[in-house]
């Protein structure tokens, strides 16, 4: 494996471009699909006014459509209301542990390299990889830019997802996101399901090919996940069970307590702790 390389040059400029000032004018949000295309037209003008390339804007947004599956998913996140045992069963915790141990052995050089660079052991990375996409086997079927655009238009979290949409445009511009890309219902990308802003902030070129490909490169996805955890306070050599120093970094991955506990349990089994 090539030595992983973090995308750090110009990061502050990238993120500041991606994230709009709270005082910036915003297109009118909506709670159904009736105003979506008008919103897209207005957003294109605003994005150009904020310095985005008109050709990139058109390339990225010409095919977007209001995504009702995304809205249904956004309104119906029920799995996080389960007990820990129910959640582990629903997510196939034991199967992830069993297969995860094999994945660790098969990719030992990759995981050793990631731990050396970021201080994060294989276990929690494999737990996240397995729970998010079944080790890259299913990354979602929704059109990514439509999903993010729909949530940027939707009034519930418009500001948050407008920032995600600007980040997605930047990923398209630099060749790290295809306008035709498909992923999860909220616009999560790749094998460990990063939202676009997090790809900008924490994305790592783990295979050294000059791009961050969260979909096709497990090295990029896993190194980026380790960098995310490090960016949320992970300390090399520290424990990651509840009450231990690195559990807070796991909490940064997902706000649901059952998800956090599942990462810790599955990771410890895979690491042999």
N, C-alpha and C positions, 0 to 999 in steps of 0.2 A: 504493500500500500504506500502511496505517496504520502509524505508528511502533510497532515491536515493544515489548512491555512484559513484563518479567520478573516472574514471580510470586515476590516476595521477602517481602512483608509476612506476618509470622507463620510464615515457613518453618521456623524452628527448632522452633516448637511443633508444626507439622505432622509433621515428620520424627520428632521425639521421640515423638509419639503413635503413628506408624506402626511404629516399631521397638521391639519388646519388650525389656525388661530381660532379661539372660541369666539372672537369678535367678527370673523369672516362671514360674509353673507352666505346663506345656505338656501338651496332650492327647497321648495315647499314639500314637506313629507306628506305621506298619505297612509291610510289604514286599509286600503284595498287596492286592486290593480288598476283602477280607472285612471289615475293620474300618472302612472309609471312612465309612459313614453314621453310625456311632457317634462317630467322630472329629469329623465335621461338627457333630453335635449338641452335643458338648462344647465345640468351638471357639466356637460361637455364644454359649454361656453365658460363656465366658472373654472374648470380645470385648465383650459387654455390660458385664461387670465392669471392663473396661479403658476404659470410657467411650464406646464406639461406640453409636450410636443403634440400638435393637432393630429399628425399622422398616427402617433401611438394611441391617442384617445380614440380615433376612429377605428383603428385596427382592433383595439381591445373591446370597444363598446358597441360596435355596429350590430352585433348579433345577440345582444342581451335581451332577455324577456323576463317579465314578472314571474317569479318562481313560487308557486303555491305550495310545493312540497317543502320548500325552505320555511315558509311561514308556519306550516303545520308543525314542523320539527321545532321551530322556535317557541311555539305555544305549548308543546306537549312533551317536555323533557321529564319523563316520569321515572326513569331508571335510578336517578339519584335519590329517590324517596324510599328505596328499598333498604332493608337491613343489610349489614355487611355480608352475612351468609347468603342472602338472596342475591345480592349484587355479584358476589364471587361466582355463584352458580350460573347466573345469567350471562356473565362475561366469560365463562369457561375457565375459571382460575386454575384448576388442576391441569387442564389440557395445556394452558399456557406455560405452567411450570414444567411439565414433562417435555414439551417441544422446545421450550426455552433453554433447557439444559443442553439439548442437542445443538441448538443454534449457537450457544456460547462456545461449545467445543469446535463446531465447524468454522466459526469466525474468530478463533482465539487471537490471531494476530491483529485483526481490526480492533477488537475490544481492548487488548493490551495497549495498543497505540493510543486509543481514545482515553483510557484511564491515565496513561502517562502524561498526556497533554492537558487534560481537563480535571483529573482527579476523581472522576466518576466511575465506579465499577460497573461491570456488565449488568448485574441483576436489575436495578431499577430501569436501565435503558431498555432491556429486553422486556420487562414488565409493561412499560409504556408501549413499545413496539407491538407486542402481542395484543394488548387490550385495544389499542387504537385501530389497528388494521389487520390483525391476524398475520403479523410479520410481512406486511405489504401485499397480502393476498386480496384485500378489498379496501380500496381507498375512497369509495363513494362513487355515485353515478350522476350527481348534479353538476350542471355547467357552473364552474367556479365563479366566473365573472357575473353571471346572472344572479347567483346566490348572494354574492357580496353586494351587488347593485340593489337587489331587492331589499336587503336589510338596511342599506344606506338610505333608501327611500322610505322604508317603514318607520313610522313615528316612534316606535318603542325604544330603539337604540340608534337613532339616526346619526348622531354625531360620532359615536364609536365606530360604526361601520362605514361612515364616510371616510374616516381616517384609514380604515382597512382598504377601501376602494382606491384611495390615492396610492397606498403602498402597492396594491396589485398592479396599478398602472406602471409604477416604477419597475416592478419585476418583469412585466411585459417588455418595457423599454430596454432592459439590459439582457433580455433573452433567457430569463430564468423562469418564465411562466408563459405557456402557450395560450393564446386567446381561446383556443378550443378545449383547454384543460377541464377535466371533470374531477370532482372530489366530494367532500362531505357537504351536508346541507347548509352549514353556516359559512362555507367558503374555505374550510380547512384544506390544507394542501399536503399531499404526500404521505409517506410511510409512517410518520408520527404525527401527522395532522397539525401542522403549523398554520395559524392565521397569517395573512400577508405581512402585517407589521412585524411579527416575530421572525419571519424570514429575513426581513431587512436588519433587524436588531441582532439576531443570534445565528443567522445562517452561516454555515461553514462549508467550504469546498473540501470535503473530506477525501475525495479521490484525486484531487490535484489536476482536474481537467479544465479549470478556468471558469466553471459555472457551478451554481448551487442548484442541483436537481433533486428536489425532495421526493420526487416520484420514482425515478428510475435508479437512483443511486442510494443504496443502503448506507454507504459510507457517509455521504452527505447528510442523510436524515439522522443517523445516529450521532454523528459528531455534532450536528446542530442541536440535538436534544441535550447532549452533555453540556454544550456551551450555554444553553438556556438555563440548566440547573446551576451551573457555575455562576451565571449572571444573577441568579436568585439566591446567592449566598452559600452555595455548596463548598464545604471545606474538605480537602483531600484527607482521607483516613478516618473521617468522622462517621459515626453511625447514622442511620437514616430511619430508625424506628420511631414511633411516637415518643416525644420527650427528648430525643437525641438531636444533636446539633444540625443535622442535614434534613430533618423532617420538614423544616420550614421551606426548604427549596422545593420539596415534593408538593407542599401546599401551594406553591406558586404555579405548579403545572395545572392544577384543577381545583376549583373551589369546593367541590363536593367531598365531604369527609369520607364517605365510603370508597371513593376513587383513590384518595390519598392512602387510606389504610390498605387497599388492595395492592397498590404499587409497592408499599413497604413489605407486605406479606409475600407477594410473588417474588420480588427482588431478593429477599433474604433466602428463600428456598433455592433460587437459582445460584446465588452466590455461595450457598452452603453455610450461611451464618446460623 
